[in-house]
Amino acid sequence: MMNNISKLSKIDANANSKSSMRFNGSLPITIEVLKNLGMDRYKLLLGTKEFTTKSQKKLERGAKYWGSFGEGKAGIITISNLIKKPNFLQNNSGFLDIELSEFLAQIAQVESPISTFKEWLIENLENDDTKKDKFIIFSDILLALKEDIIHLPLKHNGKTTLLQIKLGPSYMEFYCAFENLGPMNGYISKGVFNLNVLFDKTFYFLKKSNIASNISILKPIEPLYNSDKLILDLKG
């Protein structure tokens, strides 16, 4: 089951590589709202480039969104299908500096993945050397685990990546969010991989990869677990 998620992460890596930059315009992008200029005009950040554009949809200053990118005649940039990222993906500090693919590869090799995951989590929470920001992250992971959800705020090629897994008797339900593919969810059961994506462009891109048995477009797509990060911060 973990192998299917690993394949998704590899596809996202390829979509973000220099050799496949030509795909970037046809996949979701991450946009940060820097400033509200009034009259439906906003200053946005796309990668390292700042630009000004109009949006009929009201955007939140400082928030991060997924969106579809296009560039027309005379270099005019158009942004559409803006979807605000969930709380966990608004702040890069809420992620562990652990490579997702490596973590999945290691956890898939142990005899009891859940027990091993719990032991690893408790060790980090009880470790006196664990810094406050990391302690907050591990606390969130523990809260999710109490709801039988494996919550993994990790990194993928240096970018924040969220993976959440809920295991059943004979199936695995999941939510994942990659930088270049947007949010996805689905389940794996009896060798059948069913995948839901939010963006049309992601749907067509993954269709060519044969990554899943069934791929559908679903709106909205929400995390299996979410929490109010402010509550944890105030407790510190």
N, C-alpha and C positions, 0 to 999 in steps of 0.2 A: 504493500500500500504506500509506504514512504517513497518508493522509487518513482511513483507517478508525480508526487510533489517535487521531487528532485529534478525530474524532466522539465517541469514548468519553470523552475529557477534557471535551468540552463538555457531555455528558450528566451527568457527575459534578458539573460546576460548577452546572448547573441544579438538581440534586438537593440542593445545599448552599446555594442562594440563599434569600433571605428569602421570595420569592414561592412557594417550594415547600417551606416548612418542614413542611407537612402530610405530606410523604413521609418525613421523617426517622425516624418511628417504624416505617416499613416497610422501611428499608434498614439495612445493617450500620452499627455505630457503633464508635468507638475508645474503649477503656477502659484506664485505667492503674491498676495495683494499688498503692495507697499503703501499706497495712499489713495484716498477717495478725493478726487479733484472736483467733484460736483458735476451736475448736468450729465449724469450717467457715464462720466469719464473716470478712468482709474489708471494709476501707475502700477504696472505689474512687473514681476521678475520671472523671467524664463531662463533657467540655467544661470548664466552670469550676465545676461542681457536685460536691461531695463527698457520698457517701452510703454507708451500710453495708448489706450484703446477705449472704446465704448462698450458698455454691457447693459442691456435692458434688465438683466437680472441683478438685483442688489447684492453686492459683494461685501464681505466682512474684512475690515482692515486687519492686516497681520495674519489672516487665515490662508491656508494652503488648499488648493483645489486640483482635481484632475480635470482635464479638458481636451478638446480636439483642436488641433492647430492647422492653420492653412495660410498660405501666402499667395495673394493674387497679383494682379498687374501693378507695376510701379512699387513693388515690395510692400504692399498694404497687408498687414497681418490681421487675420480674423481668428477669433477664439469662440468656440461653441461647446455646448454640452458640459458646462461647468458644474462639477459635483464636488461639494466640500468633503474633504477627507475626514475620517473619524478622529476622535480626540487623540487616540494613541499616535496618530501619524502627523499631528500638528507640531510636535516638539521633538527634535532629533535627540535630545538628551535622555529620552525615555527608552533607549535601546541599548542592549548589551553589545559590546564589540566582539561578537562571535559570528563567524561565517555560517549562514544558514545551511548550505549544502554539506559542509563538514560536520555540523551538528547532527543533521539527519542521517548522514552516513554512519556516524558513531553510534547513535541511539538505535539504529536498525540492526546493529551487529550483536547487541547484548541480549541475553536470554530473557530478561524481564524488563522491558523498556520503561514501563510506568514506575516500577519500584526503583530502578536506577535513577530516573528523573526526579523522584521525590527525595532520594538520598542526596543527590547533587544540590537540590534546592535548599534543603535543610542545612547542609554543610555551609552554604554561602550565607544563609541568614544567621547562623550561629557564629560565623567567623568574625572575630573582633577587627580584622583588617578590612572588612567590607565597608566601603565608604557609603555616606548617607544616600547619595543619588542612586547607587547600585542597590542599596538596601530597599529603597522605594520600589525599584523595578522588581526585585525578587518578591517583595510583599504583594505586588499586583499579580505576579505569577501564582503565588500561593492562594490568593483569593479566587482566582480563576479555577485553580485545581480543586477547590472545595465545591465547585459547580461541575466537576468532572470534565473540565476543559483544559487542555494543554495550551497555554498562552505563550507564544514565542516571539517577543519583540527583538529581533536580531538584525544583522546587517547582511547585505548581498552586494558584493562588489563595492563596498563602502557606502551603500545607500540603505536607508531604513526600509526594513521589510517585515511585515507582520504575518505570522502564520498561527492559526488557531485550529486545534484538532479535538474532536469529540469521538471517542471510540465506543462502538456498540458491540454486541455479541458476535456479529458477523459482518460489520460494516464500519466505515470511517467517514464521519461528517467533517467538513473543514471549511475554513474561511482563510483566504490569503490575499495580500495586497502587495503588488510589485510596482516599482517606479514606472515602468514602461508598458505595463499591461492593465493597470488599474485593479479594482477589487474583483475577486472571484469567489464563488463558493460551490459546493457540490458534495457528492459522496461517492465512495468506492465500495462496492459490494459484489462478492463472488466474481471478481475479475472484471467487473463493468465499472468504468470510470465515467461518471456523469458530471459535467462541468457547466456552471452558469457564469456568464460574464456580463459586465455592465455596458461596455461600449461596442458599437457595431464594428468598429475597426479592429478591436481585439478579437471579436468573433471571426471575422474573415481571415485574420492573420493566423489564428490558432487552427482554423479549419484545414489550412494547408499543411499543418504540422502532424496531423493525425495523432495528437496527444491524448485525446479522450474518445470514448465510445460515442458519447452524445454531448454536443455543445449547444447551449441555448443562451438567448439574451434575456436577462431578468433585471427588473428595476422595482424597488431599490435592492441593493445588496448590503446587508448590515453585518458587522462582526458578531460572532457567537457570544463574545463577552466584551463588555465595556465597563469602564468605571470613571468616577469623577476624580481626576488627578489632583484637583485642588484640595480635596479632603485629605489626601495623603500628605500633600505638601504642608498644609497647615498644622498637621499633627507633629511635624518635625520642629 
